[in-house]
Amino acid sequence: MSEPRIIDARDTFCPGPLMELISYMKRASVGDELELLSTDKGSVNDVPEWIAKVGHELISSEQIDNVWHIKVRKAK
């Protein structure tokens, strides 16, 4: 499996990181993995809520040095 595409949304604020992810997801193929980098703490709630709502898969979510790394897989 290839490495996830990185979406660097650090230093942007809600709804910026989620909007960046949505933009990339529209262009991604089913099965593609994307990793959102965000310093906006709201992303840790916003992204999983959106992922569940639209039916994609949350792979992982972890904070490293004040940056959230949220990995998702396009499911449909």
FENVEN-V690800 format. One record per backbone hydrogen bond with DSSP energy under -0.5 kcal/mol. NH is the residue of the N-H (numbers start at 0). CO is the residue of the C=O. If there is no record, write none. Layout:
nh->(NH & NH)
co->(CO & CO)
This chain:
nh->(4 & 6 & 7 & 8 & 8 & 11 & 15 & 18 & 19 & 20 & 21 & 22 & 23 & 24 & 25 & 26 & 26 & 27 & 30 & 31 & 33 & 34 & 35 & 35 & 36 & 37 & 37 & 40 & 42 & 43 & 44 & 45 & 46 & 48 & 49 & 50 & 51 & 52 & 53 & 54 & 55 & 56 & 58 & 58 & 59 & 61 & 63 & 63 & 66 & 67 & 68 & 69 & 69 & 70 & 70 & 71 & 72 & 73)
co->(32 & 34 & 5 & 6 & 36 & 8 & 12 & 14 & 15 & 16 & 17 & 18 & 19 & 20 & 21 & 22 & 23 & 23 & 73 & 28 & 71 & 4 & 33 & 69 & 6 & 35 & 67 & 38 & 39 & 40 & 41 & 41 & 42 & 44 & 45 & 46 & 47 & 48 & 49 & 50 & 50 & 72 & 56 & 70 & 70 & 68 & 61 & 66 & 63 & 37 & 61 & 35 & 67 & 59 & 68 & 33 & 56 & 31)
